């Protein structure tokens, strides 16, 4: 789950972000817990495609919540968050591309594409303490 940066955590925008993220991730957890316990084991296409989109919906919602945080914050937090997201996105894309080429050319084991999302947030968490300026 994403975290609200220190710069925005005490603001109204930061509180709305936290509520939105918790709401979207609660749905995400509920669907995945149900899947882990076998609730969807007998689902076949096209229902399985619909289920996949249902699981993706909270991820999309959480990204929307983050973009709303950026939109609703002051210019400093907006610039800081944007810079962090761009760096995290670039690192996640680079890592996913490198792994994809290792799968294609070196026989590395396949990893599911949805891992890009937690990878992005992992990189966001890594770069955030170092990106403290908008320059």
Buried (B, 14 or more C-beta within 10 A) or exposed (E): EBEBBEBBEEBEBBEBBBEBBEBBBEBBEEBEEEBEEEEBEEBEEEEEEEBEEEBBBBBEBBBEBBEBBBEBBEEEBBBBBBBBBEBBBEBBBEBBEEBBEEEEEEEEEEBEEEBBBEBBBBBBEEBBEEBEEEE
